[in-house]
Amino acid sequence: MADTDKEESRPAPKWMKSPEGVPDFYANTAHLTWSLDDVRVRFAILVESPETPNPGPEFIGAAQERVAVTFSWRNAVVFRDALSRVIESYEKTNGPIRTDIKLPPSVP
């Protein structure tokens, strides 16, 4: 039996809540960097910038960092696969998630 077969037959680790709780962050944009060993995701929220403070087609926000998470390459693949399954399930129920949306003009 190959090592990968042994690993796949192991039960998943039990998830336990931290007695201290965990930080909870919202993000609507992310930036990826990587090395030979791992992948780093910097999560941020888009906020208004002094150059374009109003919403609308001309809006160009600034990304305000909130948190960063670093994954091993192996864990990045596991995360990708799990996220793909969640997205497929969501879209099966709600239809395709649109990424080609546009902001309406600013309302005076």
MMTF fields as JSON, N, C-alpha, C and O atoms, coordinates in Angstrom:
{
  "mmtfVersion": "1.0.0",
  "mmtfProducer": "UNKNOWN",
  "numBonds": 431,
  "numAtoms": 432,
  "numGroups": 108,
  "numChains": 1,
  "numModels": 1,
  "chainsPerModel": [1],
  "groupsPerChain": [108],
  "chainIdList": ["A"],
  "bondAtomList": [4, 2, 8, 6, 12, 10, 16, 14, 20, 18, 24, 22, 28, 26, 32, 30, 36, 34, 40, 38, 44, 42, 48, 46, 52, 50, 56, 54, 60, 58, 64, 62, 68, 66, 72, 70, 76, 74, 80, 78, 84, 82, 88, 86, 92, 90, 96, 94, 100, 98, 104, 102, 108, 106, 112, 110, 116, 114, 120, 118, 124, 122, 128, 126, 132, 130, 136, 134, 140, 138, 144, 142, 148, 146, 152, 150, 156, 154, 160, 158, 164, 162, 168, 166, 172, 170, 176, 174, 180, 178, 184, 182, 188, 186, 192, 190, 196, 194, 200, 198, 204, 202, 208, 206, 212, 210, 216, 214, 220, 218, 224, 222, 228, 226, 232, 230, 236, 234, 240, 238, 244, 242, 248, 246, 252, 250, 256, 254, 260, 258, 264, 262, 268, 266, 272, 270, 276, 274, 280, 278, 284, 282, 288, 286, 292, 290, 296, 294, 300, 298, 304, 302, 308, 306, 312, 310, 316, 314, 320, 318, 324, 322, 328, 326, 332, 330, 336, 334, 340, 338, 344, 342, 348, 346, 352, 350, 356, 354, 360, 358, 364, 362, 368, 366, 372, 370, 376, 374, 380, 378, 384, 382, 388, 386, 392, 390, 396, 394, 400, 398, 404, 402, 408, 406, 412, 410, 416, 414, 420, 418, 424, 422, 428, 426],
  "bondOrderList": [1, 1, 1, 1, 1, 1, 1, 1, 1, 1, 1, 1, 1, 1, 1, 1, 1, 1, 1, 1, 1, 1, 1, 1, 1, 1, 1, 1, 1, 1, 1, 1, 1, 1, 1, 1, 1, 1, 1, 1, 1, 1, 1, 1, 1, 1, 1, 1, 1, 1, 1, 1, 1, 1, 1, 1, 1, 1, 1, 1, 1, 1, 1, 1, 1, 1, 1, 1, 1, 1, 1, 1, 1, 1, 1, 1, 1, 1, 1, 1, 1, 1, 1, 1, 1, 1, 1, 1, 1, 1, 1, 1, 1, 1, 1, 1, 1, 1, 1, 1, 1, 1, 1, 1, 1, 1, 1],
  "groupList": [{"groupName": "MET", "atomNameList": ["N", "CA", "C", "O"], "elementList": ["N", "C", "C", "O"], "formalChargeList": [0, 0, 0, 0], "bondAtomList": [1, 0, 2, 1, 3, 2], "bondOrderList": [1, 1, 2], "singleLetterCode": "M", "chemCompType": "L-PEPTIDE LINKING"}, {"groupName": "ALA", "atomNameList": ["N", "CA", "C", "O"], "elementList": ["N", "C", "C", "O"], "formalChargeList": [0, 0, 0, 0], "bondAtomList": [1, 0, 2, 1, 3, 2], "bondOrderList": [1, 1, 2], "singleLetterCode": "A", "chemCompType": "L-PEPTIDE LINKING"}, {"groupName": "ASP", "atomNameList": ["N", "CA", "C", "O"], "elementList": ["N", "C", "C", "O"], "formalChargeList": [0, 0, 0, 0], "bondAtomList": [1, 0, 2, 1, 3, 2], "bondOrderList": [1, 1, 2], "singleLetterCode": "D", "chemCompType": "L-PEPTIDE LINKING"}, {"groupName": "THR", "atomNameList": ["N", "CA", "C", "O"], "elementList": ["N", "C", "C", "O"], "formalChargeList": [0, 0, 0, 0], "bondAtomList": [1, 0, 2, 1, 3, 2], "bondOrderList": [1, 1, 2], "singleLetterCode": "T", "chemCompType": "L-PEPTIDE LINKING"}, {"groupName": "LYS", "atomNameList": ["N", "CA", "C", "O"], "elementList": ["N", "C", "C", "O"], "formalChargeList": [0, 0, 0, 0], "bondAtomList": [1, 0, 2, 1, 3, 2], "bondOrderList": [1, 1, 2], "singleLetterCode": "K", "chemCompType": "L-PEPTIDE LINKING"}, {"groupName": "GLU", "atomNameList": ["N", "CA", "C", "O"], "elementList": ["N", "C", "C", "O"], "formalChargeList": [0, 0, 0, 0], "bondAtomList": [1, 0, 2, 1, 3, 2], "bondOrderList": [1, 1, 2], "singleLetterCode": "E", "chemCompType": "L-PEPTIDE LINKING"}, {"groupName": "SER", "atomNameList": ["N", "CA", "C", "O"], "elementList": ["N", "C", "C", "O"], "formalChargeList": [0, 0, 0, 0], "bondAtomList": [1, 0, 2, 1, 3, 2], "bondOrderList": [1, 1, 2], "singleLetterCode": "S", "chemCompType": "L-PEPTIDE LINKING"}, {"groupName": "ARG", "atomNameList": ["N", "CA", "C", "O"], "elementList": ["N", "C", "C", "O"], "formalChargeList": [0, 0, 0, 0], "bondAtomList": [1, 0, 2, 1, 3, 2], "bondOrderList": [1, 1, 2], "singleLetterCode": "R", "chemCompType": "L-PEPTIDE LINKING"}, {"groupName": "PRO", "atomNameList": ["N", "CA", "C", "O"], "elementList": ["N", "C", "C", "O"], "formalChargeList": [0, 0, 0, 0], "bondAtomList": [1, 0, 2, 1, 3, 2], "bondOrderList": [1, 1, 2], "singleLetterCode": "P", "chemCompType": "L-PEPTIDE LINKING"}, {"groupName": "TRP", "atomNameList": ["N", "CA", "C", "O"], "elementList": ["N", "C", "C", "O"], "formalChargeList": [0, 0, 0, 0], "bondAtomList": [1, 0, 2, 1, 3, 2], "bondOrderList": [1, 1, 2], "singleLetterCode": "W", "chemCompType": "L-PEPTIDE LINKING"}, {"groupName": "GLY", "atomNameList": ["N", "CA", "C", "O"], "elementList": ["N", "C", "C", "O"], "formalChargeList": [0, 0, 0, 0], "bondAtomList": [1, 0, 2, 1, 3, 2], "bondOrderList": [1, 1, 2], "singleLetterCode": "G", "chemCompType": "PEPTIDE LINKING"}, {"groupName": "VAL", "atomNameList": ["N", "CA", "C", "O"], "elementList": ["N", "C", "C", "O"], "formalChargeList": [0, 0, 0, 0], "bondAtomList": [1, 0, 2, 1, 3, 2], "bondOrderList": [1, 1, 2], "singleLetterCode": "V", "chemCompType": "L-PEPTIDE LINKING"}, {"groupName": "PHE", "atomNameList": ["N", "CA", "C", "O"], "elementList": ["N", "C", "C", "O"], "formalChargeList": [0, 0, 0, 0], "bondAtomList": [1, 0, 2, 1, 3, 2], "bondOrderList": [1, 1, 2], "singleLetterCode": "F", "chemCompType": "L-PEPTIDE LINKING"}, {"groupName": "TYR", "atomNameList": ["N", "CA", "C", "O"], "elementList": ["N", "C", "C", "O"], "formalChargeList": [0, 0, 0, 0], "bondAtomList": [1, 0, 2, 1, 3, 2], "bondOrderList": [1, 1, 2], "singleLetterCode": "Y", "chemCompType": "L-PEPTIDE LINKING"}, {"groupName": "ASN", "atomNameList": ["N", "CA", "C", "O"], "elementList": ["N", "C", "C", "O"], "formalChargeList": [0, 0, 0, 0], "bondAtomList": [1, 0, 2, 1, 3, 2], "bondOrderList": [1, 1, 2], "singleLetterCode": "N", "chemCompType": "L-PEPTIDE LINKING"}, {"groupName": "HIS", "atomNameList": ["N", "CA", "C", "O"], "elementList": ["N", "C", "C", "O"], "formalChargeList": [0, 0, 0, 0], "bondAtomList": [1, 0, 2, 1, 3, 2], "bondOrderList": [1, 1, 2], "singleLetterCode": "H", "chemCompType": "L-PEPTIDE LINKING"}, {"groupName": "LEU", "atomNameList": ["N", "CA", "C", "O"], "elementList": ["N", "C", "C", "O"], "formalChargeList": [0, 0, 0, 0], "bondAtomList": [1, 0, 2, 1, 3, 2], "bondOrderList": [1, 1, 2], "singleLetterCode": "L", "chemCompType": "L-PEPTIDE LINKING"}, {"groupName": "ILE", "atomNameList": ["N", "CA", "C", "O"], "elementList": ["N", "C", "C", "O"], "formalChargeList": [0, 0, 0, 0], "bondAtomList": [1, 0, 2, 1, 3, 2], "bondOrderList": [1, 1, 2], "singleLetterCode": "I", "chemCompType": "L-PEPTIDE LINKING"}, {"groupName": "GLN", "atomNameList": ["N", "CA", "C", "O"], "elementList": ["N", "C", "C", "O"], "formalChargeList": [0, 0, 0, 0], "bondAtomList": [1, 0, 2, 1, 3, 2], "bondOrderList": [1, 1, 2], "singleLetterCode": "Q", "chemCompType": "L-PEPTIDE LINKING"}],
  "groupTypeList": [0, 1, 2, 3, 2, 4, 5, 5, 6, 7, 8, 1, 8, 4, 9, 0, 4, 6, 8, 5, 10, 11, 8, 2, 12, 13, 1, 14, 3, 1, 15, 16, 3, 9, 6, 16, 2, 2, 11, 7, 11, 7, 12, 1, 17, 16, 11, 5, 6, 8, 5, 3, 8, 14, 8, 10, 8, 5, 12, 17, 10, 1, 1, 18, 5, 7, 11, 1, 11, 3, 12, 6, 9, 7, 14, 1, 11, 11, 12, 7, 2, 1, 16, 6, 7, 11, 17, 5, 6, 13, 5, 4, 3, 14, 10, 8, 17, 7, 3, 2, 17, 4, 16, 8, 8, 6, 11, 8],
  "groupIdList": [1, 2, 3, 4, 5, 6, 7, 8, 9, 10, 11, 12, 13, 14, 15, 16, 17, 18, 19, 20, 21, 22, 23, 24, 25, 26, 27, 28, 29, 30, 31, 32, 33, 34, 35, 36, 37, 38, 39, 40, 41, 42, 43, 44, 45, 46, 47, 48, 49, 50, 51, 52, 53, 54, 55, 56, 57, 58, 59, 60, 61, 62, 63, 64, 65, 66, 67, 68, 69, 70, 71, 72, 73, 74, 75, 76, 77, 78, 79, 80, 81, 82, 83, 84, 85, 86, 87, 88, 89, 90, 91, 92, 93, 94, 95, 96, 97, 98, 99, 100, 101, 102, 103, 104, 105, 106, 107, 108],
  "secStructList": [7, 7, 2, 2, 2, 2, 2, 2, 2, 1, 7, 7, 7, 7, 7, 7, 7, 7, 6, 6, 7, 7, 7, 7, 7, 7, 7, 1, 3, 3, 3, 3, 3, 3, 7, 1, 1, 3, 3, 3, 3, 3, 3, 3, 3, 3, 3, 7, 7, 1, 1, 7, 7, 1, 7, 1, 6, 6, 7, 7, 7, 3, 3, 3, 3, 3, 3, 3, 3, 3, 3, 3, 2, 2, 2, 2, 2, 2, 2, 2, 2, 2, 2, 2, 2, 2, 2, 2, 2, 2, 2, 2, 2, 2, 7, 7, 7, 7, 7, 7, 7, 7, 7, 7, 7, 7, 7, 7],
  "xCoordList": [0.848, 0.0, 0.894, 1.826, 0.622, 1.412, 1.102, 0.039, 2.046, 1.829, 0.585, -0.128, 0.307, -0.871, -2.151, -3.136, -2.156, -3.336, -3.584, -4.726, -2.504, -2.631, -3.187, -4.064, -2.663, -3.079, -4.548, -5.261, -5.015, -6.404, -7.373, -8.537, -6.925, -7.821, -7.912, -8.739, -7.085, -7.134, -8.383, -8.81, -8.974, -10.114, -9.651, -8.515, -10.54, -10.22, -10.027, -10.676, -9.138, -8.957, -10.224, -10.973, -10.445, -11.593, -11.341, -10.271, -12.337, -12.218, -12.666, -13.705, -11.877, -12.21, -12.206, -11.359, -13.159, -13.183, -12.064, -11.811, -11.408, -10.364, -11.01, -12.001, -10.486, -11.071, -10.957, -11.728, -9.984, -9.817, -10.659, -10.711, -11.321, -12.033, -11.048, -9.838, -11.565, -10.701, -11.104, -12.281, -10.14, -10.487, -11.35, -11.195, -12.242, -13.123, -12.96, -13.144, -12.619, -12.345, -13.244, -13.604, -13.608, -14.311, -13.32, -12.528, -13.367, -12.522, -13.297, -14.099, -13.053, -13.659, -12.618, -12.954, -11.355, -10.289, -9.101, -8.97, -8.255, -7.104, -5.927, -6.098, -4.745, -3.506, -2.675, -2.45, -2.218, -1.452, 0.028, 0.397, 0.867, 2.294, 2.69, 1.957, 3.831, 4.218, 5.726, 6.448, 6.165, 7.571, 7.655, 6.641, 8.821, 8.963, 8.243, 7.86, 8.056, 7.512, 6.042, 5.367, 5.528, 4.169, 3.511, 4.134, 2.232, 1.408, 0.883, 0.394, 0.981, 0.498, -0.641, -0.521, -1.749, -2.904, -3.087, -3.292, -3.011, -3.267, -4.695, -5.009, -5.545, -6.948, -7.147, -6.524, -8.022, -8.262, -9.712, -10.446, -10.097, -11.381, -11.103, -10.147, -11.958, -11.823, -12.475, -13.623, -11.742, -12.237, -12.062, -11.341, -12.72, -12.596, -11.18, -10.51, -10.757, -9.455, -9.703, -10.762, -8.758, -8.948, -9.192, -9.891, -8.622, -8.773, -10.175, -10.687, -10.799, -12.137, -12.997, -13.236, -13.46, -14.198, -15.645, -16.248, -16.207, -17.608, -17.756, -16.929, -18.814, -19.033, -19.422, -19.799, -19.33, -19.706, -18.639, -17.645, -18.844, -17.92, -16.478, -15.55, -16.276, -14.922, -14.241, -13.07, -14.957, -14.418, -13.232, -13.317, -12.154, -10.998, -10.66, -10.146, -10.951, -10.737, -9.296, -8.444, -9.062, -7.769, -7.999, -9.01, -7.078, -7.2, -6.578, -5.373, -7.408, -6.935, -6.768, -7.75, -5.526, -5.249, -5.925, -6.003, -6.409, -7.035, -6.298, -6.114, -5.868, -5.213, -4.478, -4.817, -3.484, -2.778, -2.758, -2.664, -2.849, -2.817, -1.791, -1.784, -0.93, 0.072, -0.243, -0.434, -0.293, -0.585, 0.649, 1.402, 0.863, 1.816, 1.188, -0.029, 1.987, 1.43, 0.418, -0.631, 0.737, -0.174, -1.506, -2.565, -1.456, -2.692, -3.439, -4.667, -2.715, -3.364, -4.208, -5.301, -3.713, -4.472, -5.712, -6.791, -5.568, -6.72, -7.764, -8.96, -7.311, -8.225, -8.911, -10.12, -8.143, -8.714, -9.815, -10.884, -9.561, -10.543, -11.81, -12.922, -11.641, -12.807, -13.593, -14.823, -12.899, -13.571, -14.304, -15.407, -13.71, -14.374, -15.677, -16.69, -15.643, -16.862, -17.947, -19.12, -17.575, -18.546, -19.143, -20.351, -18.311, -18.798, -19.73, -20.781, -19.361, -20.23, -21.59, -22.619, -21.606, -22.863, -23.712, -24.923, -23.071, -23.779, -24.391, -25.56, -23.59, -24.078, -25.15, -26.028, -25.096, -26.139, -27.48, -28.527, -27.445, -28.66, -29.085, -30.276, -28.123, -28.434, -28.099, -28.402, -27.49, -27.058, -25.641, -25.075, -25.071, -23.682, -23.452, -24.284, -22.316, -21.903, -21.336, -20.412, -21.875, -21.413, -20.191, -20.167, -19.199, -18.014, -17.853, -16.903, -18.787, -18.699, -19.622, -20.073, -19.909, -20.841, -20.167, -18.942, -20.971, -20.491, -21.199, -22.349, -20.52, -21.132, -22.03, -21.657, -23.204, -24.032, -23.419, -22.563, -23.853, -23.319, -23.665, -24.62, -22.874, -23.108, -24.421, -24.743, -25.169, -26.448, -26.206, -25.642, -26.64, -26.389, -27.109, -26.991],
  "yCoordList": [-1.18, 0.0, 1.244, 1.334, 2.185, 3.402, 4.313, 4.213, 5.207, 6.14, 6.98, 7.279, 7.372, 8.197, 7.425, 8.014, 6.096, 5.292, 5.268, 5.372, 5.128, 5.131, 6.461, 6.51, 7.54, 8.869, 9.118, 9.69, 8.697, 8.93, 8.126, 8.508, 7.011, 6.188, 6.667, 6.165, 7.616, 8.142, 8.986, 9.678, 8.935, 9.815, 11.272, 11.557, 12.172, 13.596, 13.987, 13.427, 14.943, 15.363, 16.023, 16.667, 15.853, 16.452, 17.958, 18.37, 18.77, 20.212, 20.575, 20.112, 21.406, 21.839, 23.363, 24.006, 23.935, 25.385, 25.809, 25.164, 26.89, 27.434, 28.06, 28.777, 27.815, 28.437, 29.965, 30.66, 30.486, 31.94, 32.54, 33.761, 31.694, 32.181, 32.415, 32.276, 32.768, 33.044, 34.37, 34.73, 35.106, 36.351, 36.051, 35.007, 36.952, 36.798, 38.038, 39.157, 37.848, 38.96, 38.874, 37.78, 40.031, 40.094, 40.615, 41.511, 40.056, 40.536, 40.438, 39.524, 41.387, 41.304, 41.417, 41.621, 41.281, 41.204, 40.477, 40.423, 39.931, 39.178, 39.338, 39.607, 39.169, 39.233, 38.004, 37.711, 37.287, 36.057, 36.261, 36.925, 35.684, 35.572, 34.143, 33.464, 33.678, 32.296, 32.156, 33.004, 31.04, 30.667, 29.185, 28.57, 28.623, 27.189, 26.365, 25.223, 26.932, 26.182, 26.422, 25.537, 27.615, 27.92, 29.013, 29.629, 29.231, 30.241, 31.173, 30.713, 32.47, 33.459, 34.243, 34.739, 34.347, 35.113, 36.293, 36.11, 37.494, 38.707, 39.142, 39.459, 39.155, 39.519, 40.984, 41.482, 41.667, 43.091, 43.432, 42.637, 44.633, 45.173, 46.409, 47.148, 46.611, 47.812, 48.977, 48.889, 50.06, 51.282, 52.426, 52.296, 53.532, 54.672, 55.227, 55.161, 55.766, 56.427, 57.915, 58.302, 58.757, 60.21, 60.611, 61.589, 59.861, 60.204, 59.898, 60.622, 58.844, 58.456, 58.088, 56.906, 59.078, 58.783, 58.322, 57.759, 58.548, 58.226, 56.936, 56.641, 56.169, 54.946, 55.279, 56.411, 54.307, 54.478, 53.899, 53.349, 54.024, 53.409, 53.914, 53.191, 55.131, 55.695, 55.334, 55.657, 54.672, 54.341, 53.395, 52.349, 53.759, 52.879, 52.901, 53.891, 51.82, 51.762, 51.471, 51.223, 51.51, 51.125, 49.858, 49.74, 48.924, 47.675, 47.875, 48.092, 47.799, 47.945, 46.548, 45.844, 46.161, 44.807, 44.549, 45.426, 43.317, 42.883, 41.735, 41.72, 40.753, 39.56, 38.847, 39.012, 38.062, 37.235, 35.802, 35.558, 34.862, 33.439, 32.78, 33.012, 31.961, 31.238, 29.747, 29.174, 29.121, 27.699, 26.985, 27.555, 25.745, 24.89, 24.606, 24.718, 24.245, 23.917, 22.783, 22.812, 21.794, 20.657, 21.127, 20.732, 21.97, 22.447, 23.386, 23.45, 24.115, 24.984, 24.152, 24.57, 22.982, 22.094, 21.56, 21.514, 21.161, 20.677, 21.791, 21.544, 23.008, 24.153, 24.443, 24.673, 24.436, 24.667, 23.667, 24.045, 22.398, 21.362, 21.542, 21.407, 21.844, 22.058, 23.288, 23.252, 24.369, 25.586, 25.33, 25.838, 24.554, 24.206, 23.453, 23.717, 22.513, 21.759, 22.675, 22.526, 23.602, 24.531, 25.432, 25.665, 25.934, 26.806, 26.029, 26.54, 24.806, 23.981, 23.766, 23.858, 23.485, 23.263, 24.536, 24.484, 25.673, 26.962, 27.253, 27.626, 27.078, 27.386, 26.398, 26.765, 25.174, 24.205, 24.668, 24.468, 25.279, 25.763, 27.136, 27.378, 28.044, 29.454, 29.927, 31.07, 29.096, 29.522, 30.072, 30.244, 30.346, 30.801, 32.105, 33.012, 32.169, 33.397, 34.324, 33.953, 35.509, 36.459, 37.223, 37.699, 37.332, 38.121, 39.31, 40.083, 39.455, 40.533, 41.702, 42.407, 41.915, 42.98, 44.351, 44.456, 45.385, 46.746, 47.604, 47.338, 48.63, 49.55, 50.534, 51.004, 50.864, 51.904, 53.271, 53.39, 54.313, 55.66, 56.103, 55.619, 57.026, 57.617, 58.385, 59.06, 58.284, 58.993, 60.289, 60.271, 61.438, 62.725, 62.843, 63.863],
  "zCoordList": [0.0, 0.0, 0.0, 0.799, -0.874, -0.957, 0.225, 0.838, 0.54, 1.649, 1.435, 2.393, 0.177, -0.085, 0.206, 0.652, -0.041, 0.271, 1.774, 2.221, 2.557, 4.014, 4.493, 5.355, 3.921, 4.35, 4.043, 4.868, 2.863, 2.475, 3.331, 3.448, 3.939, 4.733, 6.185, 6.947, 6.571, 7.937, 8.127, 7.203, 9.321, 9.57, 9.648, 10.03, 9.285, 9.359, 10.822, 11.706, 11.08, 12.473, 13.024, 12.29, 14.304, 14.969, 15.134, 15.582, 14.77, 14.937, 16.339, 16.81, 17.003, 18.354, 18.391, 17.771, 19.122, 19.278, 20.22, 21.237, 19.869, 20.723, 21.953, 21.815, 23.143, 24.339, 24.314, 24.975, 23.542, 23.438, 22.313, 22.165, 21.518, 20.343, 19.207, 19.387, 18.048, 16.902, 16.281, 16.302, 15.725, 15.041, 13.818, 13.185, 13.495, 12.344, 11.475, 11.952, 10.208, 9.307, 8.087, 7.652, 7.529, 6.254, 5.22, 5.508, 4.029, 2.939, 1.638, 1.45, 0.737, -0.585, -1.697, -2.863, -1.316, -2.304, -1.671, -0.448, -2.509, -2.002, -2.951, -4.14, -2.408, -3.183, -2.841, -1.667, -3.862, -3.664, -3.954, -4.923, -3.106, -3.372, -3.017, -2.298, -3.505, -3.242, -3.295, -3.818, -2.726, -2.745, -3.097, -3.429, -3.029, -3.271, -2.215, -2.473, -1.035, 0.089, 0.382, 0.908, 0.05, 0.473, -0.359, -1.223, -0.069, -0.728, 0.356, 1.387, 0.13, 1.104, 0.466, -0.654, 1.196, 0.734, 1.686, 2.885, 1.139, 1.922, 1.596, 0.449, 2.604, 2.429, 2.811, 3.749, 2.072, 2.308, 1.983, 1.395, 2.384, 1.955, 1.101, 1.337, 0.111, -0.715, 0.004, 0.44, 0.125, 0.747, -0.249, -1.239, 0.021, -0.892, -0.82, 0.211, -1.935, -1.975, -2.152, -2.644, -1.765, -1.935, -3.389, -3.652, -4.334, -5.754, -6.268, -7.122, -5.765, -6.224, -5.004, -4.757, -4.247, -3.018, -3.236, -2.322, -4.422, -4.661, -5.471, -6.334, -5.187, -5.973, -7.408, -7.712, -8.268, -9.661, -10.563, -10.088, -11.88, -12.842, -12.734, -13.097, -12.244, -12.14, -10.821, -10.623, -9.926, -8.609, -8.715, -9.358, -8.096, -7.943, -6.456, -5.935, -5.803, -4.366, -4.003, -4.856, -2.715, -2.157, -1.337, -0.644, -1.412, -0.652, 0.726, 0.85, 1.749, 3.128, 3.733, 3.969, 3.979, 4.47, 5.813, 6.673, 5.966, 7.21, 7.865, 9.082, 7.044, 7.585, 6.461, 5.289, 6.811, 5.836, 6.352, 7.555, 5.419, 5.748, 4.835, 3.626, 5.417, 4.644, 4.69, 5.763, 3.501, 3.356, 2.825, 2.036, 3.249, 2.54, 1.174, 1.024, 0.192, -1.122, -1.013, -1.656, -0.201, -0.03, 0.533, 0.045, 1.56, 2.157, 1.218, 1.258, 0.373, -0.613, -1.579, -1.96, -1.977, -2.866, -2.157, -2.747, -0.911, -0.133, -0.006, -0.163, 0.278, 0.402, -0.927, -0.962, -2.03, -3.359, -3.671, -4.151, -3.402, -3.701, -2.862, -3.373, -1.586, -0.715, -1.175, -1.224, -1.511, -1.979, -3.291, -3.489, -4.184, -5.449, -5.198, -5.845, -4.25, -3.929, -3.353, -3.693, -2.5, -1.914, -2.995, -3.01, -3.89, -4.976, -5.9, -6.285, -6.259, -7.109, -6.456, -7.126, -5.175, -4.462, -4.44, -4.652, -4.182, -4.159, -5.526, -5.623, -6.587, -7.928, -8.383, -9.164, -7.918, -8.253, -7.678, -8.294, -6.513, -5.859, -6.37, -6.564, -6.592, -6.873, -8.275, -8.618, -9.087, -10.415, -10.359, -9.279, -11.525, -11.581, -10.817, -10.832, -10.16, -9.478, -10.54, -11.265, -10.634, -11.645, -11.142, -10.007, -11.983, -11.651, -12.594, -12.468, -13.543, -14.531, -14.195, -15.097, -12.919, -12.528, -12.62, -12.553, -12.772, -12.847, -11.813, -11.465, -11.322, -10.37, -11.106, -12.18, -10.564, -11.161, -10.87, -9.994, -11.602, -11.343, -9.927, -9.321, -9.423, -8.101, -8.11, -9.087, -7.037, -6.92, -6.157, -5.063, -6.742, -6.062, -4.735, -4.057]
}
